[in-house]
Amino acid sequence: MPQRRYRFSSLLATVLMSLLVLGPKLAQGAETPPQTSPRATVTLVSDYDVVAPGQTVRIGLRQRLAPHWHSYWKNPGDAGAPPQIDLTLPAGAQAEDIAWPGPDRIAVGPAMNFGYEREVVFARTVTLPADAQPGQRFTVTAEARWLVCEKECIPEEGRFVLELPIAATPEAATGPVAASFADSDARRPAAHPWNSRLIAEGDSLVLEAEGRELTAATVKEAFFYPAEWGTVVHAATQGLLIDDGKLRLALTKGPSLPEQGNLDGLLAVTDNAGRTTWYETSLPFSLASNAGGAADDLPIWQAALFALIGGLILNLMPCVFPVLAIKATSLAGMVGAPPRELRLSGLFYTLGVLVAFLALAIALLVARSAGNAVGWGFQFQSPLFVAAMSWLLLAIGLNLSGVFEIGLGMSGTGQSLAGRSGHQGSFFTGLLAVVVATPCTAPFLGAAIGSALTAPVAVSLTIFAMMGLGLALPYALIGFFPGLARRLPRPGRWMLRLRQALAFPMYASAAWLIWVLAQQAGDQGVLIGLAGSLLIGLAAWLYGIAQEGGGRSWRLRGAALFVVLALAGLVPQLKETAAPDTVAPTADSGVTAERFTAARLAELRREGRPVFVNMTAAWCITCLVNERTTLSRPVVQTAMQESGVVYLKGDWTKYDPEITAFLRSFKHDGLPFYAYYPAGGGEARLLPPVLTESLVVDQFRPATGDRS
């Protein structure tokens, strides 16, 4: 018995010693404890068990997915989100971005996603500091977030800590971790080996590659994965043609494809044995014509003419109604003024309009050069700007009502423009006219703006100046041709009553902007907007009393200034207010409208269904007028229903890059914007900014709806 115990003890000691010696080899790769769910088992892994100073090592998020579940590539396709891996490294270590393995296509209904099933490693290359000390440990902490989907999508996250021993000689990982890295390495994109180019042909792009190995005997299938969302329609069929060493792959242009640049992505080529190789591709292109059937680039003279006409018509647009009230007040004050003062008033008003247009043009061009997707009226997407405009219009209304004076002094004598302050008032009126007019575009204006924003700077400024000249022209003509002013009624008490009456459009405009603020910033934004309006009213009342004179007028003026400073204290709170994610504001409640997405539009077009697209915003009065007077009418609703038209509606009240990209695909930068896609496919037809029932209904009728 003692001998048996001795033998057992000797055997146990031998096994323990073997485990101590072989332990590092049997570890089968550096891997953290897993985070598990019914959908995925996720760990942080390294392709080395032991690392050395100055060495590069790959640290990756290893996902083992349940059957039928998938995660996503850097461009997830029509839906989804790529994983994010934030690494915390020791001092002196550096990490590169994720090296994305080549993805697969994953169809979910009509949508097409790009991603991975079964198992994948999202690896980042990490370089150890050269002064790392052997015998210590290299600790990597990862905060990771990922999305896994089947019929439903579940966001998951985890925190992982990986400790790797540091030694003079590194030791590569083995076992399942090494196999997982090898499988992902097999998907590593290769350099593009062929002579390739990208050709624009109508609504399609054709990717051409030339190489002797590109034959029908060696290429079974090919597919292009765009690196960025929206440059190519993900779910569209990519027609493949192989002929004598040349591969041609037809792609459908996406809504966010620019006019020119490089199309980046992966060209996946599958051979007849079923093996797929992904090739990194970056091909320059320049579209032969702009997407969606928009007009070709305008000649400079034509763009300038359109800008002049569009600016002139802008005076008649509903969104400019608040400015018309200001203009009417100014015109009333011109009655009886000397011809010289009339001309100076017209000149200063025109100068104010031109300065505002040129300042807006410079702001747009600077933002575009910085890579921001902004468009006409972009400032109304800011809750801060909307609130400030509401307060300004309220202050103007209180001035018109006589609560206080700002030096424009409209007495019944008609001499309000006789001094320097009157010319300053004309200049300010011109500035305000442009600011209030920008939410909407007029006929001819959209094409001119589109040309201006893609032209050289000098040409762009010229086109914007012509827009301003068109907007200022009616008022300027009265100033420079005094005979027109003589047709106005003679001065009298009616001028004071007119001034007071025209305060109410200002109040209405201020109230409308508070409603816009509700769409952008929710209840808290409305509370701040109304509080600011109350402070504006109080400051105006105090200042008005001070203007009546008296020994304490300076105190009242100081109190008014203090109230205005209190108003400034509301601004930071408004900037920090989170805007709610609401459905597009709808005046046409009787018409069933779907939320616009590029994926939904692409799906409907593939099905050959007719689609009416309405791009609107709460700050676009013309948009709301069109919805009330046309789109909500029973005749239009019935025509939509009988023709099977799908109504897509995009809300640009808040900034939306998808809507911005869609508008820019038509070289359009303002609202309203309407497009109709006829049944059976075909180019989109653009409707004018001002709609009528017959104009819209005619688009849906087969007799006229299929014309090109």
PyMOL commands that set and color helices and strands:
alter all, ss='L'
color gray80, all
select helices_A, chain A and resi 2-26+175-185+291-293+300-314+318-334+339-369+378-381+383-400+420-437+445-452+457-480+482-485+494-501+503-547+553-568+571-576+598-606+621-631+634-643+657-665+693-700+702-705
alter helices_A, ss='H'
color red, helices_A
select strands_A, chain A and resi 30-31+35-36+40-46+48-50+56-65+70-77+84-88+94-99+104-108+111-117+119-127+137-149+153-165+171-172+195-201+204-210+221-226+240-243+246-252+260-270+276-286+594-595+611-616+646-651+673-677+685-687
alter strands_A, ss='S'
color yellow, strands_A
deselect
rebuild
show_as cartoon
